[in-house]
Amino acid sequence: MSTARFVLDPDYRVGAVDPRLYGGFLEHLGRAIYGGIYEPEHPTATADGFRGDVLELVRDLGVPMVRYPGGNFVSGYNWEDGVGPVADRPARLDLAWFTTEPNTIGTDEFARWAKLAGVEVNMAVNLGTKGIDAACNLLEYCNHPGGSYWSDLRVANGTPEPHGFKLWCLGNEMDGPWQIGHKTATEYGRLAAQTAIAMRWIDPTIELVARGSSNPRMPEFPQWEATVLEHTYDHVDYISLHTYHRDDAGDLGSFLAKSVEMEEFIRTVAATCDYVKSKKRSNKTMMIAFDEWNVWYHSTEHDNAYKRDHPWKVAPPLLEERYTLADALAVGGMLISLLKHADRVKIACIAQLVNVIAPIQTVTGGPAWKQTIYYPFLHAARFGHGTVLDLQITSPGYATALYDEVPLLQAVATLDDATGDLTIFALNRDLASPLPLIGNFRALSGYSVREHLVLEHPDPNAANTADHPDAVTPHGNGDAALDGGSLSATLAARSWNVIRLGRGAA
């Protein structure tokens, strides 16, 4: 067996990890809200009707922030429909997903859920069918303390203190022809800039995210970013990226290599940002919000047929992926890619959290459980803090139908400067064989291995279900050891690995 090697040096620093890199996403789509976080008849429901078992799983996952209410949904959303007495709220046709939105859950209810879950809210405004006025009214409703029409309406609706949402998305995927109110880059850039200016007049403390490309295969990418930033660069803090990985061809080797494309996407957008920075002679460096990412492909055929045959249902089962071990490995690779670019990617949102392309799945009236992708995200959110270190990796490779040369080892390390703890996240892409790993710790001393977690299964298509919720779970039987400044480990075939090290004896 060929051996993969790396050199770890605390001076090889990429950047600090923003905790919001481990954000989530909840959209009024399928059973994400109704039947996901909200099910008043459930045995675990809170007084407000939120599922207690889901709240517990979200808290355990360590998500610090959740983007809301969309997604494609937000481009046709009248936020005013979701405030005030629930009995007076109108039901609306949601043209994004061909469903009916009852508006039982709105801004104030979601803010209450977020407090219970211990997360901040990343609020999105409608720049599809709406514009500056609606965005400013929503911000005033959420963040102004009182004494104005919209803030006093919030008080009258039972929320005397402002919500204080700090992060705001200026629309969603406006480059996509599927988006309600789809715009050209110039149309969107001008609207986003003017909306940003007006919103900052109301609350100068907010952070704003302009919409970048919906995926790297969009025909205008990366010119879209260049044009949008020409208008918005001085007025926003982040440009967004979205991508979903899929394995339509059943080529697992190519599927696990797709994080290579994700990294190229990030580098291209960062370079485009720096081009606009230079052109404007700006001192500001634009950061990136990768606020939709995940694996998504299993449910496509079902969803297309369901929307065609059962339109305008309330909370139908849409985008309910059943994630496999292979999907979990792909998600692990995407997490490593995000961490490797922590100097520019400060915000990221796994899409989504519950039922809809989600790490958490529920049965109406029944259990909630962790899908396979829950575990690599949990590990990264729990242990991937501090500073990202740039591992110098030498690895054997493999070729696929899509890629000429892919390293078998994908890895990154984080150093917690406060505690000195080190964590190595490593993916073995070898489909058949274990991968020996040697790490050079020559610049560090006094460390020992505390834990080597492994997520593996003989069947790459194995999944967790309501009946078998623990079919695919991590174990702590990895063999990583540190001796004389050299780390040795054997990474199981098709495995996600977390090697945690600390100062002193284990």
Residue pairs with C-beta under 8 A, 6 or more apart in sequence:
1 433
1 434
1 435
1 436
2 396
2 408
2 435
2 436
3 396
3 435
3 436
3 437
3 438
4 393
4 394
4 395
4 396
4 407
4 408
4 409
4 435
4 436
4 437
4 438
4 491
5 393
5 394
5 395
5 437
5 438
5 439
5 440
6 391
6 392
6 393
6 394
6 409
6 411
6 437
6 438
6 439
6 440
7 391
7 392
7 439
7 440
7 442
8 389
8 391
8 413
8 422
8 424
8 439
8 440
8 441
8 443
8 444
9 389
9 392
9 442
9 443
10 389
10 415
10 443
10 444
11 443
12 389
12 390
12 391
12 392
13 387
13 388
13 389
13 390
14 339
14 340
14 341
14 342
14 343
14 387
14 388
14 389
14 390
15 342
15 343
15 344
15 387
15 388
16 342
16 386
16 387
16 388
17 339
17 342
17 384
17 385
17 386
17 387
17 388
17 414
18 342
18 346
18 347
19 64
19 385
20 64
20 65
20 120
20 167
20 346
20 347
20 348
21 338
21 339
21 342
21 345
21 346
21 347
21 348
21 384
22 62
22 63
22 64
22 348
22 350
22 377
22 380
22 381
22 384
23 63
23 64
23 65
23 66
23 67
23 122
23 291
23 347
23 348
23 349
23 350
24 58
24 61
24 63
24 65
24 66
24 67
24 119
24 349
24 350
24 352
24 353
25 66
25 67
25 68
25 71
25 291
25 292
25 349
25 350
25 351
25 352
25 353
26 32
26 33
26 36
26 37
26 66
26 67
26 68
26 69
26 110
26 352
26 353
26 354
27 33
27 68
27 69
27 70
27 71
27 72
27 73
27 74
27 351
27 352
27 356
28 69
28 70
28 71
28 73
28 77
28 94
28 101
28 105
29 70
29 71
29 72
29 73
29 96
29 97
29 99
29 318
29 319
29 352
29 356
30 97
30 99
30 315
30 316
30 317
30 318
30 319
30 320
30 355
30 356
31 315
31 316
31 317
31 318
31 320
31 354
31 355
31 356
31 362
31 364
32 352
32 353
32 354
32 355
32 356
32 358
33 105
33 315
34 102
34 104
34 105
34 314
34 315
35 315
35 355
35 362
35 364
36 51
36 54
36 353
36 354
36 355
36 356
36 358
36 360
36 362
37 50
37 51
37 54
37 55
37 113
37 353
37 354
38 49
38 50
38 51
38 104
38 105
38 109
38 113
39 45
39 49
39 50
39 51
39 362
39 364
39 365
40 49
41 365
42 51
42 52
42 53
42 365
43 365
44 51
44 52
44 53
45 51
45 52
46 52
46 55
46 116
48 109
48 112
48 113
48 116
50 112
50 113
50 116
51 362
51 368
53 362
53 367
53 368
54 354
54 360
54 362
54 368
55 113
55 116
55 117
57 360
57 368
57 370
57 374
58 117
58 119
58 353
58 354
58 360
59 117
59 118
60 378
61 353
61 359
61 360
61 374
61 377
61 378
61 381
62 378
62 381
62 382
63 117
63 119
63 353
63 381
64 119
64 120
65 119
65 120
65 121
65 122
65 167
65 347
65 349
66 114
66 117
66 119
66 120
66 121
66 122
66 349
66 353
67 122
67 124
67 169
67 291
67 349
68 110
68 121
68 122
68 123
68 124
69 77
69 79
69 82
69 110
69 124
70 77
70 96
70 124
70 172
71 96
71 124
71 172
71 292
71 351
72 96
72 97
72 172
72 173
72 178
72 179
72 180
73 94
73 96
73 97
73 101
74 124
74 125
74 126
74 128
74 169
74 171
74 172
75 96
75 126
75 127
75 128
75 129
75 171
75 172
75 173
75 174
75 179
75 180
75 181
76 94
76 95
76 96
76 126
76 128
76 129
76 180
76 181
77 126
78 92
78 126
78 130
78 134
79 106
79 107
79 126
79 134
79 137
79 138
79 141
80 137
81 89
81 90
81 92
81 101
81 103
81 106
82 89
82 103
82 105
82 106
82 107
82 109
83 106
83 107
83 108
83 141
83 153
83 154
83 157
84 153
84 157
86 103
86 104
89 102
89 103
89 104
89 106
90 103
91 100
91 101
91 102
91 103
92 100
92 101
92 103
93 99
93 100
93 101
93 312
94 100
94 101
95 180
96 180
97 307
97 318
98 307
98 311
98 312
99 311
99 312
99 313
99 314
99 315
99 316
99 318
100 312
100 313
100 314
101 314
102 314
105 113
107 138
107 141
107 142
107 163
108 154
108 157
108 158
108 159
108 163
110 121
111 121
111 142
111 159
111 163
111 165
114 120
114 121
120 165
120 166
120 167
121 163
121 165
121 167
122 165
122 167
122 168
122 169
122 209
122 291
122 347
122 349
123 138
123 142
123 165
123 167
123 168
123 169
124 168
124 169
124 171
124 172
125 134
125 135
125 138
125 139
125 168
125 169
125 170
125 171
125 195
126 134
126 135
126 171
127 135
127 170
127 171
127 174
127 181
127 183
127 188
127 191
127 192
127 195
128 171
128 172
128 174
128 179
128 180
128 181
128 182
129 180
129 181
131 191
131 195
132 191
132 194
132 195
132 198
135 170
135 195
135 198
135 199
136 195
136 198
136 199
136 202
137 150
138 150
139 168
139 199
139 202
139 203
139 206
140 148
140 149
140 150
140 151
140 202
141 150
141 151
141 153
141 154
142 154
142 162
142 163
142 164
142 165
143 162
143 163
143 164
143 165
143 202
143 203
143 206
144 150
144 151
144 162
144 202
144 203
145 151
145 161
145 162
146 152
146 155
146 160
151 162
154 162
154 163
165 206
166 205
166 206
166 207
167 206
167 207
167 209
167 347
168 199
168 206
168 207
168 208
168 209
169 208
169 209
169 211
169 240
169 289
169 291
170 192
170 195
170 196
170 208
170 209
170 210
170 211
170 232
170 236
171 188
171 192
171 211
172 179
172 211
173 179
173 211
173 214
173 242
174 181
174 182
174 183
174 188
174 211
175 182
175 183
175 185
175 188
175 211
175 213
175 214
175 218
175 220
175 224
176 182
176 214
176 218
183 191
185 220
185 223
185 224
185 227
185 228
186 227
186 231
188 211
188 228
189 210
189 227
189 228
189 229
189 230
189 231
189 232
190 231
192 210
192 211
192 228
192 231
192 232
192 235
192 236
193 231
193 232
193 235
196 208
196 210
196 232
196 235
196 236
197 235
199 206
199 208
200 206
200 208
200 235
207 237
207 238
208 235
208 236
208 237
208 238
209 236
209 237
209 238
209 239
209 240
209 289
209 291
209 347
210 228
210 229
210 232
210 236
210 238
210 239
210 240
211 228
211 239
211 240
212 224
212 225
212 228
212 239
212 240
212 241
212 242
212 269
213 220
213 221
213 222
213 224
213 225
213 241
213 242
213 269
214 242
215 221
215 242
215 243
215 244
216 243
216 261
216 264
216 265
216 268
218 224
221 268
222 268
222 269
222 272
225 239
225 269
225 272
225 273
226 272
226 275
226 276
228 239
229 239
229 272
229 273
229 276
229 286
230 276
230 279
233 276
233 277
233 280
233 282
233 284
233 286
234 280
234 282
234 284
236 286
237 286
237 287
238 286
238 287
238 288
238 289
238 346
238 347
239 269
239 273
239 286
239 287
239 288
239 289
240 288
240 289
240 290
240 291
240 292
241 265
241 266
241 269
241 288
241 289
241 290
241 291
241 293
242 290
242 291
242 292
242 293
242 351
243 261
243 262
243 265
243 290
243 292
243 293
244 292
244 293
244 294
244 295
244 296
244 297
244 351
244 357
245 255
245 258
245 259
245 262
245 294
245 295
245 296
245 330
245 334
246 255
246 295
246 296
246 297
247 254
247 255
247 297
247 326
247 330
248 297
249 401
251 400
251 401
251 402
252 326
252 431
252 460
252 494
253 398
253 400
253 406
253 429
253 431
254 400
254 401
254 402
254 403
255 326
255 330
256 326
256 329
256 330
256 333
256 406
256 427
256 429
257 400
257 402
257 403
257 406
257 429
258 330
258 333
259 330
259 333
259 334
259 336
259 337
259 410
260 403
260 406
262 293
262 334
262 337
263 337
263 340
263 341
266 288
266 290
266 337
266 341
266 344
266 345
267 341
269 288
270 288
270 341
270 344
273 285
273 286
273 288
274 285
274 286
276 282
276 286
277 284
277 285
277 286
285 344
287 344
287 345
287 346
287 347
288 341
288 344
288 345
288 346
288 347
289 345
289 346
289 347
289 348
289 349
290 338
290 345
290 347
290 348
290 349
291 347
291 348
291 349
292 349
292 351
293 334
293 338
293 348
293 349
293 350
293 351
294 331
294 334
294 350
294 351
294 352
294 357
294 373
295 321
295 323
295 327
295 330
295 331
295 357
295 373
296 319
296 321
296 351
296 357
297 321
298 321
298 322
298 323
299 318
299 319
299 320
299 321
299 357
303 318
303 319
306 316
306 317
306 318
307 318
310 316
317 355
318 356
319 356
319 357
320 355
320 356
320 361
321 327
321 357
321 358
321 371
322 361
322 371
322 463
322 465
323 359
323 371
323 372
323 373
323 463
323 464
324 372
324 460
324 461
324 462
324 463
324 472
325 372
325 455
325 456
325 457
325 459
325 460
325 461
325 462
325 463
325 472
325 494
326 460
326 461
326 494
327 372
327 373
328 372
328 373
328 375
328 376
328 455
328 472
328 496
329 376
329 427
329 429
329 455
329 460
329 494
329 495
329 496
331 350
331 373
331 376
331 377
332 376
332 425
332 427
332 455
332 496
333 410
333 427
333 429
335 376
335 377
335 380
335 384
335 425
336 410
336 411
336 412
336 425
336 427
338 345
338 348
339 380
339 384
339 388
339 412
339 414
339 425
340 388
340 390
340 412
342 388
343 388
350 359
350 373
350 377
351 357
352 358
353 359
353 360
354 360
354 361
354 362
355 361
355 362
358 371
359 370
359 371
359 373
359 374
359 377
360 368
360 369
360 370
360 371
360 374
361 368
361 369
361 371
361 464
361 466
362 368
362 369
363 466
366 466
367 466
367 469
369 464
369 465
369 466
369 469
370 464
370 469
370 473
371 463
371 464
372 455
372 462
372 463
372 464
372 472
375 455
375 472
375 473
375 474
375 496
376 455
376 496
379 425
379 453
379 474
379 496
379 498
380 425
383 414
383 421
383 423
383 498
383 500
384 414
384 423
384 425
385 414
385 416
386 414
386 415
386 416
386 417
386 418
386 421
387 414
387 415
387 417
388 412
388 413
388 414
389 412
389 413
389 414
389 415
391 411
391 412
391 413
391 424
393 407
393 409
393 411
395 407
395 408
395 409
396 407
396 408
396 435
397 405
397 406
397 407
397 408
398 405
398 406
398 408
398 429
398 430
399 405
399 406
400 406
406 429
407 429
408 428
408 429
408 430
408 435
409 426
409 427
409 428
409 429
409 435
409 437
409 491
410 426
410 427
410 429
411 424
411 425
411 426
411 427
412 424
412 425
413 422
413 423
413 424
413 425
414 422
414 423
414 425
415 421
415 422
416 422
416 423
419 502
420 502
420 503
421 500
421 501
421 502
422 444
422 447
422 500
422 501
422 502
423 498
423 499
423 500
423 501
424 439
424 487
424 497
424 498
424 499
424 500
424 501
425 496
425 497
425 498
426 437
426 491
426 496
426 497
426 498
426 499
427 495
427 496
427 497
428 434
428 435
428 491
428 492
428 493
428 494
428 495
428 497
429 494
430 493
430 494
431 460
431 493
431 494
432 493
433 493
434 490
434 491
434 492
434 493
435 490
435 491
435 493
436 488
436 489
436 490
436 491
437 487
437 488
437 489
437 490
437 491
438 486
438 487
438 488
439 486
439 487
439 488
439 489
440 485
440 486
440 487
441 447
441 482
441 485
441 486
441 487
442 485
444 485
445 485
446 503
446 504
447 482
447 501
447 502
447 503
448 482
448 501
448 502
448 503
448 504
448 505
448 506
449 480
449 481
449 482
449 487
449 499
449 500
449 501
449 506
450 500
450 501
450 502
450 506
451 476
451 478
451 498
451 499
451 500
452 476
452 477
452 478
452 479
452 480
452 489
452 497
452 498
452 499
452 500
453 474
453 475
453 476
453 478
453 497
453 498
453 499
453 500
454 474
454 475
454 476
454 477
454 478
454 492
454 495
454 496
454 497
455 472
455 473
455 474
455 495
455 496
455 497
456 475
456 492
456 493
456 494
456 495
456 496
457 471
457 472
460 494
462 471
462 472
463 471
463 472
464 470
464 471
464 472
464 473
465 471
474 496
474 498
478 489
478 497
478 499
479 489
479 490
480 487
480 488
480 489
480 497
480 499
481 487
481 488
481 489
482 488
482 501
487 499
487 501
489 497
489 499
491 497
